[in-house]
Protein backbone atom coordinates (compact mmCIF):
# COMPACT_ATOMS: atom_id res chain seq x y z
CA UNK A 1 0.00 0.00 0.00
CA UNK A 2 1.41 3.39 -0.98
CA UNK A 3 1.72 5.65 2.06
CA UNK A 4 1.70 8.72 -0.18
CA UNK A 5 -1.71 7.84 -1.60
CA UNK A 6 -3.15 7.04 1.83
CA UNK A 7 -2.11 10.52 2.94
CA UNK A 8 -3.51 11.92 -0.30
CA UNK A 9 -6.86 10.31 0.55
CA UNK A 10 -6.76 11.96 3.96
CA UNK A 11 -6.11 15.34 2.36
CA UNK A 12 -9.01 14.85 -0.06
CA UNK A 13 -11.37 13.92 2.78
CA UNK A 14 -10.40 17.10 4.65
CA UNK A 15 -10.67 19.37 1.62
CA UNK A 16 -13.78 17.87 0.00
CA UNK A 17 -15.80 15.60 2.33
CA UNK A 18 -18.46 13.48 0.68
CA UNK A 19 -16.55 12.43 -2.43
CA UNK A 20 -17.80 9.08 -3.71
CA UNK A 21 -15.68 6.00 -4.24
CA UNK A 22 -15.46 6.49 -8.03
CA UNK A 23 -14.53 10.17 -7.58
CA UNK A 24 -11.76 9.34 -5.09
CA UNK A 25 -10.53 6.50 -7.30
CA UNK A 26 -10.27 8.85 -10.27
CA UNK A 27 -8.34 11.48 -8.31
CA UNK A 28 -5.97 8.96 -6.75
CA UNK A 29 -5.62 6.99 -10.03
CA UNK A 30 -6.56 3.67 -8.40
CA UNK A 31 -9.65 1.46 -8.39
CA UNK A 32 -12.54 1.63 -5.90
CA UNK A 33 -11.39 -1.47 -4.06
CA UNK A 34 -8.08 0.24 -3.37
CA UNK A 35 -9.90 3.31 -2.05
CA UNK A 36 -11.72 1.08 0.45
CA UNK A 37 -8.39 -0.41 1.55
CA UNK A 38 -6.94 3.07 2.05
CA UNK A 39 -9.97 4.07 4.16
CA UNK A 40 -9.54 0.98 6.33
CA UNK A 41 -5.86 1.80 6.76
CA UNK A 42 -6.70 5.34 7.91
CA UNK A 43 -9.14 3.90 10.46
CA UNK A 44 -6.44 1.58 11.75
CA UNK A 45 -4.21 4.64 12.22
CA UNK A 46 -6.87 6.32 14.37
CA UNK A 47 -8.37 8.57 11.68
CA UNK A 48 -12.18 8.02 11.80
CA UNK A 49 -13.43 7.58 8.23
CA UNK A 50 -17.08 6.81 7.50
CA UNK A 51 -18.58 5.69 4.22
CA UNK A 52 -22.24 6.51 3.63
CA UNK A 53 -24.24 4.55 1.08
CA UNK A 54 -26.97 5.81 -1.19
CA UNK A 55 -27.46 8.61 -3.69
CA UNK A 56 -25.83 11.23 -1.48
CA UNK A 57 -23.33 8.91 0.11
CA UNK A 58 -19.59 9.21 0.08
CA UNK A 59 -16.50 9.16 2.24
CA UNK A 60 -15.93 11.72 4.99
CA UNK A 61 -14.18 12.16 8.31
CA UNK A 62 -16.36 11.95 11.41
CA UNK A 63 -17.68 15.39 12.47
CA UNK A 64 -15.34 17.28 14.78
CA UNK A 65 -12.18 15.46 13.73
CA UNK A 66 -9.24 17.67 12.84
CA UNK A 67 -5.57 16.90 12.41
CA UNK A 68 -3.40 18.50 15.10
CA UNK A 69 -1.13 21.39 14.03
CA UNK A 70 2.29 20.48 12.70
CA UNK A 71 4.78 21.09 15.49
CA UNK A 72 7.64 22.57 13.45
CA UNK A 73 10.42 24.56 15.04
CA UNK A 74 11.43 27.78 13.27
CA UNK A 75 14.43 26.04 11.72
CA UNK A 76 12.34 23.08 10.54
CA UNK A 77 9.65 25.27 9.01
CA UNK A 78 12.25 27.41 7.25
CA UNK A 79 14.01 24.29 5.96
CA UNK A 80 10.77 22.86 4.50
CA UNK A 81 9.66 26.12 2.89
CA UNK A 82 13.10 26.95 1.50
CA UNK A 83 13.38 23.42 0.12
CA UNK A 84 10.05 23.76 -1.67
CA UNK A 85 10.92 27.19 -3.04
CA UNK A 86 14.36 26.04 -4.19
CA UNK A 87 12.83 23.00 -5.85
CA UNK A 88 10.38 25.15 -7.76
CA UNK A 89 13.15 27.50 -8.86
CA UNK A 90 15.70 24.89 -9.91
CA UNK A 91 13.30 22.33 -11.38
CA UNK A 92 13.88 19.85 -8.52
CA UNK A 93 10.14 19.39 -8.14
CA UNK A 94 7.26 17.54 -9.76
CA UNK A 95 4.05 18.63 -11.44
CA UNK A 96 2.89 22.13 -12.27
CA UNK A 97 1.20 23.04 -8.98
CA UNK A 98 2.70 20.60 -6.46
CA UNK A 99 4.92 23.18 -4.77
CA UNK A 100 2.14 25.74 -4.42
CA UNK A 101 -0.33 23.23 -3.00
CA UNK A 102 2.28 21.82 -0.59
CA UNK A 103 3.14 25.33 0.65
CA UNK A 104 -0.56 26.10 1.12
CA UNK A 105 -1.11 22.93 3.17
CA UNK A 106 1.88 23.62 5.39
CA UNK A 107 0.79 27.21 6.00
CA UNK A 108 -2.73 26.08 6.83
CA UNK A 109 -1.62 23.95 9.78
CA UNK A 110 1.26 26.03 11.13
CA UNK A 111 0.71 28.13 14.26
CA UNK A 112 -0.12 31.73 13.36
CA UNK A 113 3.14 33.33 14.51
CA UNK A 114 5.29 30.81 12.67
CA UNK A 115 3.06 30.97 9.58
CA UNK A 116 3.55 34.72 9.34
CA UNK A 117 7.33 34.36 9.52
CA UNK A 118 7.27 31.68 6.83
CA UNK A 119 5.16 33.94 4.62
CA UNK A 120 7.74 36.68 5.15
CA UNK A 121 10.43 34.41 3.75
CA UNK A 122 8.35 33.78 0.62
CA UNK A 123 7.60 37.48 0.16
CA UNK A 124 11.17 38.75 0.57
CA UNK A 125 13.24 35.99 -1.04
CA UNK A 126 15.03 37.06 -4.23
CA UNK A 127 16.80 34.95 -6.87
CA UNK A 128 19.81 35.52 -9.08
CA UNK A 129 18.76 33.07 -11.79
CA UNK A 130 15.65 32.45 -13.84
CA UNK A 131 13.25 29.74 -12.73
CA UNK A 132 13.39 26.38 -14.47
CA UNK A 133 10.66 26.02 -17.13
CA UNK A 134 7.51 24.40 -15.76
CA UNK A 135 7.36 22.01 -18.73
CA UNK A 136 10.61 20.33 -17.62
CA UNK A 137 9.10 19.20 -14.31
CA UNK A 138 8.09 15.53 -14.46
CA UNK A 139 4.87 14.10 -13.12
CA UNK A 140 5.18 12.45 -9.73
CA UNK A 141 3.79 9.09 -10.91
CA UNK A 142 6.46 8.23 -13.51
CA UNK A 143 9.25 9.66 -11.35
CA UNK A 144 8.31 7.59 -8.29
CA UNK A 145 7.71 4.47 -10.39
CA UNK A 146 11.16 4.76 -11.97
CA UNK A 147 12.78 5.32 -8.59
CA UNK A 148 11.09 2.24 -7.14
CA UNK A 149 12.04 0.12 -10.16
CA UNK A 150 15.66 1.28 -9.94
CA UNK A 151 15.84 0.47 -6.24
CA UNK A 152 14.24 -2.96 -6.66
CA UNK A 153 16.03 -3.81 -9.91
CA UNK A 154 12.85 -4.27 -11.97
CA UNK A 155 12.48 -3.80 -15.72
CA UNK A 156 9.76 -1.34 -16.73
CA UNK A 157 7.95 -0.38 -19.89
CA UNK A 158 8.00 3.31 -20.77
CA UNK A 159 5.65 5.33 -22.91
CA UNK A 160 8.11 7.95 -24.18
CA UNK A 161 7.95 11.08 -26.33
CA UNK A 162 11.18 12.17 -28.02
CA UNK A 163 12.28 15.77 -28.61
CA UNK A 164 10.84 15.35 -32.12
CA UNK A 165 7.50 14.50 -30.44
CA UNK A 166 7.70 10.93 -31.72
CA UNK A 167 5.95 8.45 -29.40
CA UNK A 168 7.34 5.01 -28.60
CA UNK A 169 7.17 2.23 -26.04
CA UNK A 170 10.34 0.59 -24.79
CA UNK A 171 11.52 -1.72 -22.03
CA UNK A 172 14.14 -0.21 -19.75
CA UNK A 173 16.34 -1.42 -16.90
CA UNK A 174 16.54 1.84 -14.88
CA UNK A 175 20.00 2.05 -13.28
CA UNK A 176 19.38 5.39 -11.57
CA UNK A 177 17.79 8.85 -11.58
CA UNK A 178 19.88 12.00 -12.05
CA UNK A 179 18.93 15.65 -11.63
CA UNK A 180 21.17 17.83 -13.80
CA UNK A 181 20.90 21.48 -14.88
CA UNK A 182 17.20 21.81 -14.03
CA UNK A 183 16.07 18.52 -15.60
CA UNK A 184 15.40 14.96 -14.40
CA UNK A 185 16.97 12.05 -16.29
CA UNK A 186 16.79 8.27 -16.01
CA UNK A 187 19.62 6.16 -17.35
CA UNK A 188 19.70 2.42 -17.91
CA UNK A 189 19.71 -0.41 -20.42
CA UNK A 190 17.32 0.23 -23.30
CA UNK A 191 16.22 -3.21 -24.53
CA UNK A 192 15.29 -1.93 -27.99
CA UNK A 193 18.81 -0.73 -28.80
CA UNK A 194 20.75 -2.99 -26.43
CA UNK A 195 22.65 0.07 -25.17
CA UNK A 196 22.73 2.16 -22.01
CA UNK A 197 20.63 5.21 -22.84
CA UNK A 198 19.53 8.40 -21.09
CA UNK A 199 15.91 9.62 -21.14
CA UNK A 200 14.25 12.83 -19.92
CA UNK A 201 11.76 11.93 -17.18
CA UNK A 202 9.42 14.82 -18.09
CA UNK A 203 8.92 13.10 -21.46
CA UNK A 204 7.85 9.81 -19.86
CA UNK A 205 4.08 9.46 -20.02
CA UNK A 206 3.59 6.07 -18.39
CA UNK A 207 5.67 3.53 -16.45
CA UNK A 208 4.51 -0.07 -16.02
CA UNK A 209 6.13 -3.33 -14.98
CA UNK A 210 7.52 -5.09 -18.05
CA UNK A 211 6.15 -8.52 -18.83
CA UNK A 212 7.90 -11.33 -16.99
CA UNK A 213 8.62 -14.84 -18.29
CA UNK A 214 5.44 -16.45 -19.59
CA UNK A 215 3.36 -13.28 -19.16
CA UNK A 216 1.45 -11.99 -22.20
CA UNK A 217 1.93 -8.28 -21.44
CA UNK A 218 3.40 -5.99 -18.83
CA UNK A 219 0.42 -3.66 -18.75
CA UNK A 220 -1.90 -3.75 -15.75
CA UNK A 221 -5.34 -4.97 -16.66
CA UNK A 222 -4.20 -7.63 -19.16
CA UNK A 223 -2.27 -10.02 -16.97
CA UNK A 224 -4.44 -9.63 -13.86
CA UNK A 225 -7.74 -8.17 -14.97
CA UNK A 226 -9.10 -4.65 -15.38
CA UNK A 227 -7.88 -2.00 -13.02
CA UNK A 228 -5.47 -4.21 -11.07
CA UNK A 229 -1.90 -3.04 -11.32
CA UNK A 230 0.69 -5.63 -10.51
CA UNK A 231 2.89 -5.32 -7.45
CA UNK A 232 6.51 -4.17 -7.42
CA UNK A 233 7.78 -7.76 -7.40
CA UNK A 234 6.10 -8.56 -10.75
CA UNK A 235 7.92 -8.72 -14.07
CA UNK A 236 11.61 -9.14 -14.88
CA UNK A 237 14.55 -8.28 -12.68
CA UNK A 238 18.05 -7.02 -13.53
CA UNK A 239 21.33 -6.14 -11.86
CA UNK A 240 23.21 -2.88 -12.30
CA UNK A 241 26.71 -3.46 -13.75
CA UNK A 242 29.48 -3.24 -11.16
CA UNK A 243 30.94 0.22 -10.86
CA UNK A 244 28.26 1.91 -12.96
CA UNK A 245 27.90 5.60 -12.04
CA UNK A 246 24.55 7.06 -13.23
CA UNK A 247 25.66 10.67 -12.67
CA UNK A 248 28.89 10.27 -14.63
CA UNK A 249 27.06 8.48 -17.46
CA UNK A 250 24.35 11.16 -17.77
CA UNK A 251 26.89 14.00 -17.74
CA UNK A 252 29.04 12.25 -20.35
CA UNK A 253 26.07 11.41 -22.59
CA UNK A 254 24.82 15.01 -22.50
CA UNK A 255 28.29 16.28 -23.36
CA UNK A 256 28.27 13.94 -26.39
CA UNK A 257 25.00 15.30 -27.82
CA UNK A 258 25.66 16.25 -31.47
CA UNK A 259 26.08 19.96 -32.20
CA UNK A 260 27.04 21.95 -35.27
CA UNK A 261 30.78 22.19 -34.51
CA UNK A 262 33.37 19.70 -33.24
CA UNK A 263 35.98 21.56 -31.18
CA UNK A 264 39.49 20.53 -30.10
CA UNK A 265 41.68 22.91 -28.13
CA UNK A 266 44.99 22.34 -26.33
CA UNK A 267 44.96 24.09 -22.93
CA UNK A 268 48.23 25.11 -21.28
CA UNK A 269 47.27 24.36 -17.70
CA UNK A 270 47.57 21.46 -15.23
CA UNK A 271 44.88 18.75 -15.54
CA UNK A 272 43.64 19.45 -11.99
CA UNK A 273 43.03 23.11 -12.79
CA UNK A 274 41.36 22.25 -16.10
CA UNK A 275 38.92 19.91 -14.36
CA UNK A 276 38.05 22.65 -11.86
CA UNK A 277 37.53 25.31 -14.54
CA UNK A 278 35.75 23.30 -17.26
CA UNK A 279 32.58 21.36 -16.25
CA UNK A 280 32.39 17.74 -17.36
CA UNK A 281 29.04 18.49 -19.02
CA UNK A 282 30.75 21.03 -21.33
CA UNK A 283 33.75 19.08 -22.61
CA UNK A 284 35.95 16.04 -22.16
CA UNK A 285 39.51 16.65 -20.95
CA UNK A 286 42.48 14.42 -21.81
CA UNK A 287 45.97 15.05 -20.35
CA UNK A 288 48.77 15.01 -22.98
CA UNK A 289 52.51 15.77 -22.83
CA UNK A 290 51.82 19.25 -24.28
CA UNK A 291 48.87 20.14 -22.07
CA UNK A 292 45.20 19.22 -21.68
CA UNK A 293 43.27 18.39 -24.83
CA UNK A 294 39.73 19.79 -24.63
CA UNK A 295 37.13 18.16 -26.87
CA UNK A 296 33.67 19.68 -27.06
CA UNK A 297 30.67 20.26 -29.29
CA UNK A 298 29.32 23.74 -29.80
CA UNK A 299 26.36 25.29 -31.56
CA UNK A 300 28.05 28.72 -31.69
CA UNK A 301 31.78 29.28 -31.99
CA UNK A 302 31.66 32.83 -30.63
CA UNK A 303 30.41 31.47 -27.32
CA UNK A 304 33.23 28.91 -27.27
CA UNK A 305 35.74 31.71 -27.89
CA UNK A 306 34.37 33.64 -24.91
CA UNK A 307 34.59 30.55 -22.69
CA UNK A 308 38.22 29.92 -23.67
CA UNK A 309 39.16 33.56 -23.12
CA UNK A 310 37.57 33.43 -19.69
CA UNK A 311 39.96 30.68 -18.62
CA UNK A 312 42.77 33.24 -18.56
CA UNK A 313 45.38 30.73 -19.76
CA UNK A 314 47.16 30.24 -23.10
CA UNK A 315 45.57 27.78 -25.50
CA UNK A 316 45.97 26.50 -29.06
CA UNK A 317 42.98 25.87 -31.32
CA UNK A 318 43.40 22.51 -33.06
CA UNK A 319 40.05 22.53 -34.87
CA UNK A 320 37.93 24.05 -36.40
CA UNK A 321 39.41 26.96 -38.34
CA UNK A 322 36.26 28.96 -37.66
CA UNK A 323 37.10 29.00 -33.95
CA UNK A 324 40.46 30.63 -34.70
CA UNK A 325 38.61 33.37 -36.60
CA UNK A 326 36.23 33.91 -33.67
CA UNK A 327 39.17 34.13 -31.22
CA UNK A 328 40.87 36.73 -33.48
CA UNK A 329 37.64 38.72 -33.74
CA UNK A 330 37.16 38.63 -29.96
CA UNK A 331 40.78 39.73 -29.41
CA UNK A 332 40.24 42.64 -31.81
CA UNK A 333 37.09 43.78 -29.99
CA UNK A 334 38.84 43.59 -26.63
CA UNK A 335 41.86 45.49 -27.97
CA UNK A 336 39.63 48.27 -29.31
CA UNK A 337 37.91 48.54 -25.95
CA UNK A 338 41.27 48.75 -24.17
CA UNK A 339 42.53 51.48 -26.55
CA UNK A 340 39.37 53.58 -26.38
CA UNK A 341 39.79 56.88 -24.51
CA UNK A 342 36.68 58.23 -22.75
CA UNK A 343 35.43 61.67 -23.63
CA UNK A 344 35.14 64.22 -20.80
CA UNK A 345 31.36 63.95 -20.84
CA UNK A 346 31.45 60.15 -20.58
CA UNK A 347 32.30 60.19 -16.87
CA UNK A 348 29.20 60.08 -14.66
CA UNK A 349 28.90 62.76 -11.99
CA UNK A 350 30.19 61.73 -8.56
C-alpha positions in Angstrom: 0.0 0.0 0.0 1.4 3.4 -1.0 1.7 5.6 2.1 1.7 8.7 -0.2 -1.7 7.8 -1.6 -3.1 7.0 1.8 -2.1 10.5 2.9 -3.5 11.9 -0.3 -6.9 10.3 0.5 -6.8 12.0 4.0 -6.1 15.3 2.4 -9.0 14.9 -0.1 -11.4 13.9 2.8 -10.4 17.1 4.7 -10.7 19.4 1.6 -13.8 17.9 0.0 -15.8 15.6 2.3 -18.5 13.5 0.7 -16.6 12.4 -2.4 -17.8 9.1 -3.7 -15.7 6.0 -4.2 -15.5 6.5 -8.0 -14.5 10.2 -7.6 -11.8 9.3 -5.1 -10.5 6.5 -7.3 -10.3 8.9 -10.3 -8.3 11.5 -8.3 -6.0 9.0 -6.8 -5.6 7.0 -10.0 -6.6 3.7 -8.4 -9.7 1.5 -8.4 -12.5 1.6 -5.9 -11.4 -1.5 -4.1 -8.1 0.2 -3.4 -9.9 3.3 -2.1 -11.7 1.1 0.4 -8.4 -0.4 1.6 -6.9 3.1 2.1 -10.0 4.1 4.2 -9.5 1.0 6.3 -5.9 1.8 6.8 -6.7 5.3 7.9 -9.1 3.9 10.5 -6.4 1.6 11.8 -4.2 4.6 12.2 -6.9 6.3 14.4 -8.4 8.6 11.7 -12.2 8.0 11.8 -13.4 7.6 8.2 -17.1 6.8 7.5 -18.6 5.7 4.2 -22.2 6.5 3.6 -24.2 4.6 1.1 -27.0 5.8 -1.2 -27.5 8.6 -3.7 -25.8 11.2 -1.5 -23.3 8.9 0.1 -19.6 9.2 0.1 -16.5 9.2 2.2 -15.9 11.7 5.0 -14.2 12.2 8.3 -16.4 11.9 11.4 -17.7 15.4 12.5 -15.3 17.3 14.8 -12.2 15.5 13.7 -9.2 17.7 12.8 -5.6 16.9 12.4 -3.4 18.5 15.1 -1.1 21.4 14.0 2.3 20.5 12.7 4.8 21.1 15.5 7.6 22.6 13.4 10.4 24.6 15.0 11.4 27.8 13.3 14.4 26.0 11.7 12.3 23.1 10.5 9.6 25.3 9.0 12.2 27.4 7.2 14.0 24.3 6.0 10.8 22.9 4.5 9.7 26.1 2.9 13.1 27.0 1.5 13.4 23.4 0.1 10.1 23.8 -1.7 10.9 27.2 -3.0 14.4 26.0 -4.2 12.8 23.0 -5.8 10.4 25.2 -7.8 13.2 27.5 -8.9 15.7 24.9 -9.9 13.3 22.3 -11.4 13.9 19.9 -8.5 10.1 19.4 -8.1 7.3 17.5 -9.8 4.0 18.6 -11.4 2.9 22.1 -12.3 1.2 23.0 -9.0 2.7 20.6 -6.5 4.9 23.2 -4.8 2.1 25.7 -4.4 -0.3 23.2 -3.0 2.3 21.8 -0.6 3.1 25.3 0.7 -0.6 26.1 1.1 -1.1 22.9 3.2 1.9 23.6 5.4 0.8 27.2 6.0 -2.7 26.1 6.8 -1.6 23.9 9.8 1.3 26.0 11.1 0.7 28.1 14.3 -0.1 31.7 13.4 3.1 33.3 14.5 5.3 30.8 12.7 3.1 31.0 9.6 3.6 34.7 9.3 7.3 34.4 9.5 7.3 31.7 6.8 5.2 33.9 4.6 7.7 36.7 5.2 10.4 34.4 3.7 8.4 33.8 0.6 7.6 37.5 0.2 11.2 38.8 0.6 13.2 36.0 -1.0 15.0 37.1 -4.2 16.8 35.0 -6.9 19.8 35.5 -9.1 18.8 33.1 -11.8 15.6 32.4 -13.8 13.3 29.7 -12.7 13.4 26.4 -14.5 10.7 26.0 -17.1 7.5 24.4 -15.8 7.4 22.0 -18.7 10.6 20.3 -17.6 9.1 19.2 -14.3 8.1 15.5 -14.5 4.9 14.1 -13.1 5.2 12.4 -9.7 3.8 9.1 -10.9 6.5 8.2 -13.5 9.3 9.7 -11.4 8.3 7.6 -8.3 7.7 4.5 -10.4 11.2 4.8 -12.0 12.8 5.3 -8.6 11.1 2.2 -7.1 12.0 0.1 -10.2 15.7 1.3 -9.9 15.8 0.5 -6.2 14.2 -3.0 -6.7 16.0 -3.8 -9.9 12.8 -4.3 -12.0 12.5 -3.8 -15.7 9.8 -1.3 -16.7 7.9 -0.4 -19.9 8.0 3.3 -20.8 5.6 5.3 -22.9 8.1 7.9 -24.2 7.9 11.1 -26.3 11.2 12.2 -28.0 12.3 15.8 -28.6 10.8 15.4 -32.1 7.5 14.5 -30.4 7.7 10.9 -31.7 5.9 8.4 -29.4 7.3 5.0 -28.6 7.2 2.2 -26.0 10.3 0.6 -24.8 11.5 -1.7 -22.0 14.1 -0.2 -19.7 16.3 -1.4 -16.9 16.5 1.8 -14.9 20.0 2.1 -13.3 19.4 5.4 -11.6 17.8 8.8 -11.6 19.9 12.0 -12.1 18.9 15.7 -11.6 21.2 17.8 -13.8 20.9 21.5 -14.9 17.2 21.8 -14.0 16.1 18.5 -15.6 15.4 15.0 -14.4 17.0 12.0 -16.3 16.8 8.3 -16.0 19.6 6.2 -17.4 19.7 2.4 -17.9 19.7 -0.4 -20.4 17.3 0.2 -23.3 16.2 -3.2 -24.5 15.3 -1.9 -28.0 18.8 -0.7 -28.8 20.8 -3.0 -26.4 22.6 0.1 -25.2 22.7 2.2 -22.0 20.6 5.2 -22.8 19.5 8.4 -21.1 15.9 9.6 -21.1 14.2 12.8 -19.9 11.8 11.9 -17.2 9.4 14.8 -18.1 8.9 13.1 -21.5 7.8 9.8 -19.9 4.1 9.5 -20.0 3.6 6.1 -18.4 5.7 3.5 -16.4 4.5 -0.1 -16.0 6.1 -3.3 -15.0 7.5 -5.1 -18.0 6.1 -8.5 -18.8 7.9 -11.3 -17.0 8.6 -14.8 -18.3 5.4 -16.4 -19.6 3.4 -13.3 -19.2 1.4 -12.0 -22.2 1.9 -8.3 -21.4 3.4 -6.0 -18.8 0.4 -3.7 -18.8 -1.9 -3.7 -15.7 -5.3 -5.0 -16.7 -4.2 -7.6 -19.2 -2.3 -10.0 -17.0 -4.4 -9.6 -13.9 -7.7 -8.2 -15.0 -9.1 -4.6 -15.4 -7.9 -2.0 -13.0 -5.5 -4.2 -11.1 -1.9 -3.0 -11.3 0.7 -5.6 -10.5 2.9 -5.3 -7.4 6.5 -4.2 -7.4 7.8 -7.8 -7.4 6.1 -8.6 -10.7 7.9 -8.7 -14.1 11.6 -9.1 -14.9 14.6 -8.3 -12.7 18.0 -7.0 -13.5 21.3 -6.1 -11.9 23.2 -2.9 -12.3 26.7 -3.5 -13.7 29.5 -3.2 -11.2 30.9 0.2 -10.9 28.3 1.9 -13.0 27.9 5.6 -12.0 24.5 7.1 -13.2 25.7 10.7 -12.7 28.9 10.3 -14.6 27.1 8.5 -17.5 24.4 11.2 -17.8 26.9 14.0 -17.7 29.0 12.3 -20.4 26.1 11.4 -22.6 24.8 15.0 -22.5 28.3 16.3 -23.4 28.3 13.9 -26.4 25.0 15.3 -27.8 25.7 16.3 -31.5 26.1 20.0 -32.2 27.0 21.9 -35.3 30.8 22.2 -34.5 33.4 19.7 -33.2 36.0 21.6 -31.2 39.5 20.5 -30.1 41.7 22.9 -28.1 45.0 22.3 -26.3 45.0 24.1 -22.9 48.2 25.1 -21.3 47.3 24.4 -17.7 47.6 21.5 -15.2 44.9 18.8 -15.5 43.6 19.5 -12.0 43.0 23.1 -12.8 41.4 22.2 -16.1 38.9 19.9 -14.4 38.0 22.6 -11.9 37.5 25.3 -14.5 35.8 23.3 -17.3 32.6 21.4 -16.3 32.4 17.7 -17.4 29.0 18.5 -19.0 30.8 21.0 -21.3 33.8 19.1 -22.6 35.9 16.0 -22.2 39.5 16.7 -21.0 42.5 14.4 -21.8 46.0 15.1 -20.4 48.8 15.0 -23.0 52.5 15.8 -22.8 51.8 19.3 -24.3 48.9 20.1 -22.1 45.2 19.2 -21.7 43.3 18.4 -24.8 39.7 19.8 -24.6 37.1 18.2 -26.9 33.7 19.7 -27.1 30.7 20.3 -29.3 29.3 23.7 -29.8 26.4 25.3 -31.6 28.0 28.7 -31.7 31.8 29.3 -32.0 31.7 32.8 -30.6 30.4 31.5 -27.3 33.2 28.9 -27.3 35.7 31.7 -27.9 34.4 33.6 -24.9 34.6 30.6 -22.7 38.2 29.9 -23.7 39.2 33.6 -23.1 37.6 33.4 -19.7 40.0 30.7 -18.6 42.8 33.2 -18.6 45.4 30.7 -19.8 47.2 30.2 -23.1 45.6 27.8 -25.5 46.0 26.5 -29.1 43.0 25.9 -31.3 43.4 22.5 -33.1 40.1 22.5 -34.9 37.9 24.0 -36.4 39.4 27.0 -38.3 36.3 29.0 -37.7 37.1 29.0 -34.0 40.5 30.6 -34.7 38.6 33.4 -36.6 36.2 33.9 -33.7 39.2 34.1 -31.2 40.9 36.7 -33.5 37.6 38.7 -33.7 37.2 38.6 -30.0 40.8 39.7 -29.4 40.2 42.6 -31.8 37.1 43.8 -30.0 38.8 43.6 -26.6 41.9 45.5 -28.0 39.6 48.3 -29.3 37.9 48.5 -25.9 41.3 48.8 -24.2 42.5 51.5 -26.6 39.4 53.6 -26.4 39.8 56.9 -24.5 36.7 58.2 -22.8 35.4 61.7 -23.6 35.1 64.2 -20.8 31.4 64.0 -20.8 31.4 60.2 -20.6 32.3 60.2 -16.9 29.2 60.1 -14.7 28.9 62.8 -12.0 30.2 61.7 -8.6 
